[in-house]
C-alpha cells in the first residue's frame, strides 16, 4: 500500500487491497457463524439448512433457470454473498453483511471509474469505522483469546 504519510499517492490497487482486507474480516465473522466465506451466489431450502454455492461457471441465464425450476415443489431462497447474514439474529453477522455490501458498492464505483462523490467519501469513512469495530469484536471470539470471566464482587 502507499505510504501513510500525508499527501502520499493512493492507487486503485491500494484501495482494492484495503477492500479485500475488510472483506476478509467480515468473511471471518461469517465463517464463525456457519456461513460461507467465499463471494458468489448461493441457495438454500426455504425451511433452512446450509447455503449451497451455485457455482462460478453458471451464466446469469443458467442461474435464472435454476430459480424458475421449482417445479418439484421444493422452495429455495437465493442470495448473493453480501446478503447472507443480513437477517441474522446475531448483530456481528448483520454488521459483517452490511460491511460486505458497502465493499461491493465501492468496488463497483472503482470498476466503473466513477467520480468519487462526497457521499462516497462519507461512506468510506463509515466503512473504516465499522471495520475497526467488527475487527475488535471479532478478536474476542478467536481461539486462544482469553475469555472474560465475571465474578461476584466478594470473589475478586
N, C-alpha and C positions, 0 to 999 in steps of 0.2 A: 504494500500500500504506500501511498505518497507520504512524505514527511509530515509529521504532526505539527510542524512549525506554521505559524500564521502566514497566510499568503502562499503556502505550498500548493502546487497544482494537483488536482484530483482528476483522475481519468474515469471514463465509464467503466473500465475494467476494475478499478479500485472499488467503485460503487457496487458492481456485481459481486465482488468478493465479500464485501460487507453484508450485502443482502443474503448471500449464501451462509455466512456465519449466523445471521439472525434466524434464518430458516432452519439451520441445524439445531439451534437451541429449542425452537418450537417443535421440531420433529422429535427431539429427545423427550419432551413432555408428552407428546402423542404416544410414543413408544412405551413410556412408563405406565400408560393407562390403556394399553392394549390396542391402540390404533396404528395403522400403517405409518411408516416413516419415509415413504417414497412418494414423490409427486406423481400424479396421474389421475385417472378416473376410476371410480370404484362402484360396486353394487353390493347389497346385502338383502337378505329376505326381509320383508316388511315386519315380520314378527321378531326380528332381532338376529343375533348371530354376528359372526365376524365379517368385516368388509373384505370383498374379493376384488383384486385388481382386474380391470377389464383388458388390460394389455396395451402395450405401446404401439403394436403393429396394426391395431384396428383403425380404419379410417373413420371420419365422422359419420359417414353413411352407414357403416357397419355397426357403430355404437348406437345409432338411432334405430337400426333394425332390431338390435337386442332389446331396446326399450319397448318397441312395438310388439315384440314376440311374446307377449304374456298370455298366449292362448292356453297354456297348460293350467291356468287357474292360479298359478303361483304369483304372488305380488312381490315386487322388488323395489327397493329405494336406490336411487343413483345419486352420486355426489362427486364433485371434484375434491381433491386432496385438502384444499384450504378449508372447505366447509365441513369436513368430517366431524370436527369437535364443536361446531357452532352451537349445538343444542345440548351439550353435555351438562350433567348435574355438577361437574367439577369445575370450579372457577378457573383454575390454571389451564385446563383444556380449552375452555371457551376463549381465554386470553391468547393461547397459542394459535387457535383458529383465526382470530382477528388479526394477529400479527402476520400469519401466513397470507391472509387476504390482502393486507396492506403491502406486503412484499411483492405479491403478484401484480398489484396495481402499479407499483413503482417500476417493476421490471418491464411492464408493458409500456409505460411512459418512456423508459430508456430505449426500448426496442423501436418505438415509433419516432424516436428523436424529437419528441415534442418539447416545446419551450417550457421550462420549469416555471410554474406559477407560484405566487405567494402561498396558495393553498397546498401545493406540493411540498414546499419548504416546511410549512407548519406540520403537515402530515409526517414528514421525515423526522422532525424533531420529536413529535409524539411517539413515533415508532421507536426511536432510540431510547426514550424513557421507558416505554412498555417493555422493550427487550431487556433493559437493565433490571427492571423489577422481576420479569419472568426468570431471568438467569439467576438472580439472587434467590428467588423462591425455589427454583428447580434444584439448586445445590443442596437444599435441605434433604431432599429425597435420595441423594446419591449413596450408593453402597459405601460403607466406611465412614460416612459422615456421622458425627456424634449426634445421637438423638437427644432431644430435650426431655428432661425428667423434672416434673413438678412435684415438690414435696410439701407437706404441710409445714407451716412456719416453725413448729416446735421440733422438726426433724432436720433442719438445715445445718 
